[in-house]
Amino acid sequence: MINIIDLAGSECVSKTKAEGLVKKEGDNINKSLLFLSNAIRSLGQKEYVNYRDSKLTRILQSSLSGNCKTSVICTVNSLASNSA
């Protein structure tokens, strides 16, 4: 099985000026990224991982739990205005 996930990116409302449905979508993306980072951190610390936090972590459970090979490809913009 192959999982290909496009995590879009961290949506900063102050930069995008998003409203309504677009803002809600950005909020959901950010929550999914937060839960994914929590799962990865828990795995690294050999703690309990709650994969039920989000649909994304449920889908990626088998990929994250060491039952397969996983690759992560990141596209990063190095502009200072994009740093947190």
C-alpha positions in Angstrom: 0.0 0.0 0.0 1.2 3.5 -0.8 0.0 6.6 1.1 0.7 9.9 -0.7 -0.3 12.9 1.5 -0.2 16.5 0.5 0.0 18.4 3.8 -0.4 21.7 2.0 1.3 23.9 4.5 0.8 25.9 7.7 -1.8 28.4 6.9 -1.2 31.7 8.7 -4.5 33.6 8.7 -2.7 36.9 9.4 -0.8 36.5 6.1 -3.5 35.0 3.9 -6.4 37.2 5.3 -8.5 34.1 4.8 -12.2 34.2 5.9 -15.1 31.9 6.0 -14.7 28.4 4.4 -11.0 29.1 3.4 -10.2 30.0 7.0 -11.9 26.9 8.3 -9.9 24.8 5.9 -6.7 26.4 7.0 -7.6 25.8 10.6 -8.2 22.1 9.9 -4.8 21.8 8.1 -3.0 23.3 11.0 -4.8 21.0 13.5 -3.8 18.0 11.3 -0.2 19.1 11.2 -0.2 19.6 15.0 -1.6 16.1 15.6 0.9 14.7 13.2 3.8 16.4 14.9 2.5 15.2 18.3 2.4 11.6 17.0 6.0 11.8 15.6 7.3 13.4 18.8 5.6 10.6 20.9 7.2 8.0 18.6 10.6 9.5 19.0 10.2 9.5 22.8 8.8 6.0 22.8 5.6 7.2 24.4 2.0 6.2 23.8 0.8 7.6 20.4 -2.8 8.5 20.1 -3.5 7.9 16.4 -7.2 8.7 16.9 -6.5 12.5 17.3 -7.1 13.1 13.6 -8.1 11.4 10.4 -4.6 12.1 9.1 -2.8 10.2 11.9 -5.3 7.4 11.6 -4.6 7.1 7.9 -0.8 7.2 8.5 -0.8 4.9 11.5 0.7 2.0 9.6 3.3 4.2 8.0 4.3 5.8 11.2 4.4 2.7 13.4 7.4 1.1 11.8 5.5 -1.4 9.7 6.8 0.1 6.4 9.3 2.4 4.8 8.4 6.1 5.0 9.8 9.1 3.1 9.0 12.7 3.8 9.5 15.4 1.1 9.5 19.0 2.3 9.4 22.1 0.3 10.6 25.0 2.4 10.6 28.7 1.6 13.6 30.4 3.3 12.3 33.9 3.2 12.5 35.5 6.7 8.8 36.6 6.4 7.8 32.9 6.4 9.6 32.0 9.7 7.6 31.7 12.8 
